[in-house]
Every structure is written in C-alpha cells, then in structure tokens.
Amino acid sequence: MVCKSIRVKMKRNFVSIIITLFLVLCANAQSADLLKLIDKGEYVKAKTLFGQVFSEDTTSAEYFFTMYSYYIKSDNEDKDYLLAYEYLIKYNQVSKTKIDKSSIAREVLTDVYQSKDIDRFNKYIALTEDMPELNKEAKRICYQLAYDHIQQTQSIEDYKHFIQAYPDAPQREDAMMWLNENLLQEYVQSNNIDSLKSFAQTTSSDIYRSKALSEIDRLSFSKALKENTVDSYMTYIKEFPQGDYIRVAKTNIERVQYEILRTQNNITDMIAYLTTTPKTDKNYKEFFDKLSYCAMERYSLLAMKTVQDIEPNESLLNVFARRYAYGLDLHRINMLLETFPKLKDNADVIQAKKDAQTLETLKNKKDLTLEDYKANKSLFKKLDAQTAGKIFETFEELNSKQPKSKILNFGLQKDYIYLQFKNAQSMEMNMFLTETPTQLPQSCNDVRFVSKVDSNGYDYYDGSTNRDIFYSVLENGTWSNPTLLPSPINSRYDDCNAVLSKDKKTLYFSSDRGMNFGKKDIYVSYREDINDWSNWSEPVLLGEEFNTKDDDYVVALTDSLIVLTQDDTFNPQNYICLEGKTNFSWLSGKINTKNLTSPQLTKINIYDKQTLELKNIIHPNENGFYAVLKTKDYVLACQRRNFYCPLSETVPELHYIEQMVSKHELVTIKSPFDESGSLTKTGRKDLEILAESFVNTPYILTIGVHSFKLSQKTDGKDLSDKHAKQIYDILVKQGMDKDNIVITGYGKEGIVQGWEETSSLDIGAMMK
C-alpha cells in the first residue's frame, strides 16, 4: 500500500515535470529518448545510454531530472526513492523551474523506515534539514534503530560510536551508563590502572568516577602488596592519603621494616629501632638479642655500648672485651677503655694493653733481630694477620738471610699463616695447617664460574661496581653461555669467586654482605638437586677458622683439603692449605608452601635438641627450601603470622590457622607430658610456640587432651583433666587471653586414628 501511494503521487509529479521541461528536453533529443525509455519501463536500455548521453554533463538540470526519473520508478529493479529524492533536490538547486518536494519527502521517509537502514536514515536526515518536522521524526526513528542495534551487538566500540554520532539522542544517557559500566569492568578485569585513571578523568558520571577511583585505590594497593617494599607502600600512601587501605599500608610498612631489620642485620638500623621503640614492643627483645649477637660477631663498640646502656651485662661485656682486644691493637684497646671505663680493672684488657704496648715498642725498634722474635713468640701467637704483618715482613727478610734457621716447623711464613687461623672454633671441621700441594686439586672439571659486573646481573644499576656470579656447564665438549646464579647466591652486594664442592651440592663464594668478620668473607650455600641451579639455600657465613679481617677466598677444595687466600691476585705463594673434614653435614628440607606467599619471609628457629637453646635463625628461599650447617642434633620450628608450627626433628610443618578454622582441621601433636606425667622440656617449648602463634590473633584456641598411662586400667580422664589445667596455666602465662582458650580432657576417648595408645593433643581453632 505504501509503495502504491508513493507511485501514484510520484506519477502526478512526473507528469507535471514532463510538461514543464518538454521544451528544454526537446533541445536534447537523446535526453528525450532516455525519458521515453524510462516511461516505457525499458530501464536496462536506458541505463546503458546514461554514459553516452551525459558523459560530460553530470551537473545539468536534464541530468538530475533523468536520474530522478530513473530511480523513482517503482517497477525498476534499481529503484531507490532516497537517491531519487537526492537528485530531485539537486535539480531544484540548478533549475529555474522548481518541483514541490515536500510530499515526496514524507513518502521517502516511509520507504526509508521500511528499510531499517541506519545509514539511509542518516542520509535522509542530512537531506531534510529544511523540513524540521520530517527531520525530527527521522532522527527519532534513527536514534531508536541505532540504539536497538548496539543493544544487540553489546559492543563497546558501537556504544562509543552511538554516543559520538548522536549527541542529541534521548537514549544517549542509557548508552553512557552501559558504556561506563562495561569500560569500568574491562579495565578492572585487565588490572589496567592507567586506563582506569584516564576513565576517571574523562567520564561525566560522578557515580562511575567514584567507582573507578575506588578500583584504582584497590589495584594500586594490590600492586604495592605484590612488591611488598617500604617504597611501594609509601608511594601508595602518598598517592592515596585517604585511601581505603591506608591503615593496612602503614601496618605493612612496619612489617616490611621489621623483616628488613631482621634479615639484613644492619647495626645502625637496629640501634635506631631499640632507642626509639618502647621495650613493651613485641619485637623489642628479638632485636635486642640480635644486636647483642652482632656486637660480638662484628666487634662493634657502638652496638655493645647500646646493649649495655639498655641492659647492663657484665659477663657479656667481659667476653666482648676479650675478643675485641684480641688483635693487640693499642689504638683499639684505648677506644675500648674510653667507651667502657669500667674495663680498666679487667684482667684480659690489662694483659692485652700490656702486650699491645710491647708490640708497639717492637714496631718502633729500628733493628729487629730473630732473637726478638724468639723472645716474643708467645706474644705473636696472639696476633691477627693485620697487626703482625709489618713485623713479620721484617722477620721474613732476616730469616731469608739465614736459610738454615728454622724457627718453627713450617718456617716464618707458615707461622704467619698459623696466626691467621689460630682462633678456629669449629670442632666439626677440625681443620689443621698443611703444606701446599704441588698441584692444586680440581673441584669440578665440568663447571666453571665467572664474577663480573653485568647489566643482566642482580640489582644492577648504572655505575654499579658490585659483581655477580655466573656459571657455565661443559656439555658434549662445549661450554654453555654464562648464566646468572639466582638470589640468594647473588645479592646487591659484591659476590664473587665461586667454587663448587666435588659432589656439586655445596657452593663456596666470597661476599661483603651481612655480618662479616672483615671485608669479603667466605659463605656456603647448599642444594639437594645437582641439576637444579635455581634452588639454593640462604648462604651461611663460615666461622673464624676460615674468615679474617681481610678479604678471604676459597681457591680449591677436595673432601679433605681446602685452599684459601687473602690475596685477590691469587698468587700461589700466598695460598693457605687446611686439611681436615670439609664435606659439611647439612640439615635441609622444604617447608610446606601451600598457603604461603613469599616463603623466604618465614623464620625457621633452630634449637639444640638437648638444651632447646636457640642456636640459629634461618630463612628458606622463595621455593621454601632451607639448609643449615649441622654440628649437632637440632629440632626446628617455623614462625609466621597466622600459622602454627610445632617442633620437629625433620621438616617443620606449617598449619594455616584460617584453614584450621574454615575446614575444622585438627593438628595432632605428641603430649607435652612424659609417661610419669611430668612436663618435658620439649613439651614446654612446644606450648610456648603454640601460645606465640595464637597471641594477638582473632582466634580461639581449642585443645583436646588425651592422657593415660599404659600401666593403668583407667580411661585416663582424671589425668587428662589435670594435664589440661597445667597446659591452660602455661598458655595464659605466655600471654594468651584466658577467654581465648578452650581446653578439655578426653582421656582415651576420641583419639585420632594413628595415635592410639599415645598421649596426644588435638589442636584446633575457631573465630571469636
């Protein structure tokens, strides 16, 4: 019906136009022929003549009218009412005779609507700007069609185009809301902070700007959390002073600072902490003990002065004074006495000062003799290499002039070496001085190492002078390209001169990191798998039998011989050979990392199995692997917030308390009481560890006590109740809130499978 109506009205206009233009067209016979063909419906013939008739004339009224006539015919396969209308407009623009187009325009709108073609609507809108009512109606329909289309495609790009193309569309607000929602979701899913920031700056919606800023806050904190450094948290706090995670960020800064303080052993940082933090702080004692340890191991007057100011300990000070004065350096001894005047009556310090003055006299003597050496041999045995060096050079010169004179078995040079290692302490290694072999042993023929400053190295920056260790492996006669050893072997310090043990499990190298005795000291690291170059334990600093106040390097080693030097030119004349047991015994394992991030932040306490004295604190690497030099039998326990770990002689097992709560898991351990019902030393330590794991946490500790004696034919209920009371008292004494402890005696009832006939504790947790 619509097409018929258009056809009738178009025909009327066509007749009037034919009459109007008859005279004009008569001037062009070919144009008239075209119109006749079109009127007869011979459209194919007419179309073939268009190029001939109007080859050079496509701007005339005749051309526009002919094209209009062609495209307006309803029975023409090429009919296009919108295109015909466009030609009609162009005709009116160049012809003196105008054709009324208003009625045609309305009918064309109906045709365009039936096509549902948005592009045609846009074209129609552009052609009807002088017809406000039709133009407005066309826009309304076009907006709806375009909006229906983007709702079907659900494309972000289509929504963007709609908003840009139709700024006046009533659906624009809904489209903006959809676009904001989906852009925000896309940026959040991609964790794209920059895109979210750009979105927040450009969106006109206050609601979505607020949501974007909230997500930026969250993602920025997640980034800081992943980096887990003081700088990353400080950057977050600076960027989001009112952020949702400010309190957590500040808490984490304290935690990271604590971890740095705990693992890097920086004396200045520890002194700053201890002198600005109240003694009631939960970490205070740990760092006080650590500073005491550092003071002793690093001969730090400042550290020991701080320790004595905080908690005077005469016994500790006397040990420190004896070790500090060991080198018989008069200047150092005077500094010791200036710092601690009370030591003026200390027998060791008095003797050390007397010996130092004797040595000073010898230093200033112009004509030293071998008799001077013989007379003071006992004095020289007390010296370290640095103090004795100059005097020994003089004695060596004298000795060289008298080659038949032998002062000790190995001569003066061996005396000098002996002094460097006089203070050996390790009974496990039991090293003793020996002659340098004619040919040095080869540690590993198919592995070699190089130390260099490299842009691919660990913590490299422009201007860095710190070296890192690279390794190459000989395979099928070809050396592999040097590969950087991972952390914790390489560090931000100078790491160099690696030597691998014969079994390829222990790596010796030199570094100036941590709590060194002097400059570069010798460290060792251990691995279980000789084919895995990425999984090494935290390096262990060897003792004073290997390390001096100078640079120390391992040159070569076997199962019974270790060759060292303090000379970084590696001159064989300066090699020192020690013979004894060099294949160290290691206690190693891998902690459970199922619920752990950053396993290297977990503290592993090493206790003497007999005395339960804390002997060492180590950390696993990022894979959870750990190793410690074993000189006696140990028991281990891990410490980590929100985790519980009982004492263990093998691999410590960390239990995630939140998982114990959510999954109602129980941890069963051996009863802290022996067969006689007495609390054992190991049992008490286990309870102390248990209390420390739950103090200041949002959990209630539950304990089921199963206690009985095999010799008694009772259900053990009375005994387990008694034990429960003792355990409760110990936990409260260790700082636990009494309201956060639920402990019950069960006797022999309800024992976990596998623990039958064994006194045990079932440990659980629940939320407050």
Salt bridges, closest charged atoms under 4 A:
ASP39 OD1 - LYS73 NZ 3.68
GLU42 OE1 - LYS45 NZ 3.71
ASP78 OD2 - LYS47 NZ 2.89
ASP80 OD1 - ARG120 NH1 3.26
GLU86 OE2 - LYS90 NZ 3.87
GLU86 OE1 - LYS123 NZ 2.97
GLU107 OE2 - LYS9 NZ 3.21
ASP111 OD2 - ARG120 NH2 3.55
ASP130 OD2 - LYS101 NZ 3.12
GLU137 OE2 - ARG140 NH2 2.62
GLU157 OE2 - LYS160 NZ 3.79
GLU181 OE1 - LYS211 NZ 3.89
ASP206 OD1 - ARG209 NH1 2.59
GLU215 OE1 - ARG218 NE 2.91
GLU239 OE2 - LYS197 NZ 2.91
GLU259 OE1 - ARG262 NH2 2.61
GLU286 OE2 - LYS603 NZ 3.45
ASP289 OD2 - LYS285 NZ 2.88
GLU297 OE2 - ARG323 NH1 3.89
ASP309 OD2 - LYS305 NZ 2.91
ASP345 OD2 - LYS344 NZ 3.35
ASP348 OD2 - ARG322 NH1 3.74
ASP355 OD2 - LYS382 NZ 2.93
ASP372 OD2 - LYS365 NZ 2.95
ASP384 OD2 - LYS549 NZ 3.11
GLU428 OE2 - LYS581 NZ 3.34
ASP446 OD2 - LYS504 NZ 2.64
ASP454 OD2 - LYS452 NZ 3.62
ASP494 OD1 - ARG467 NE 3.19
ASP494 OD2 - LYS520 NZ 3.46
ASP495 OD1 - ARG513 NH2 2.72
GLU544 OE1 - ARG323 NH2 3.40
ASP608 OD2 - LYS632 NZ 3.37
GLU649 OE1 - LYS609 NZ 3.14
GLU688 OE1 - LYS685 NZ 3.48
ASP721 OD2 - LYS717 NZ 2.97
ASP729 OD2 - LYS725 NZ 2.77
ASP762 OD2 - HIS706 NE2 2.82
